[in-house]
Structures are given as C-alpha cells and as structure tokens.
Amino acid sequence: MDKDVMFVEEDSPALNDRIDAAYRTKYARFGPSYVDPMVADGARAATLKLVPR
C-alpha cells in the first residue's frame, strides 16, 4: 500500500509524555541506562507524525 504523506514534528507535550511512558513500560526490564536515552529530550525532537497530504 502506498500513501502520500508528509512528516510533521510532533510537539504535543501530552502525546510525548504518553510515548515516553510506553517506552518505559515496554523496556523497563533493561533498566534506566537503556531506557533513559530513548526518552531524553533530544529523542523527542525525532518524534514525527505522518500526515496525509
């Protein structure tokens, strides 16, 4: 399936908090040395939303 989309930076703090919580839940067994870099502020800048054109 092909879709015409554009990438938009996601800047909703509430959504980013939910994404962080999901990563922490999923990867908690690996400990903070693994999880913390995944949910660092810099990682949020890489969170993109696909928006139909």
N, C-alpha and C positions, 0 to 999 in steps of 0.2 A: 504494500500500500504506500503510495506517495501522497504527501500533503505539502502544500505551500505554507510555510510558517516563517516567522521571524523570531529571533531571540531577544528577549527583553530582560534587563536586570530586575530581579525581584527585590524590592526594597521595603516590604511589609515586615516590620519587627515581629508582629504576632505570628506570621507564617514562618519566618526564620526561626523563631523560638520553637515552634512545633516540629520543624525539620530537625533542629538540634536535639530535641527530646527523643525523636525517633531513632537518631543515630546512637545516642547514649543508651537507649534501651536495647537496641539490636547488638551493639558491640561492647556492652558493659563487661562482659566476661574477659575482655582483653586488657582492661584496666585503663586508667587515665593517660598513661604515656602513649597509648594508641588512639584513644578517642578524642582527647583534648585538641590535638592538631586538626582533627576533622571538623571540629565545631568552633575553631578560632575565628576571630573577626575577619581575618583575611580570607578564610574559606567562604564566608558569606558573600563576599564580592564576586565569587564564582557561581553563585546560585542564580540560575537563569530560568525563565519561564518561556515556554513555547506558545506563541500567539498566532492563531490563524490569520492569514492575510486576506 
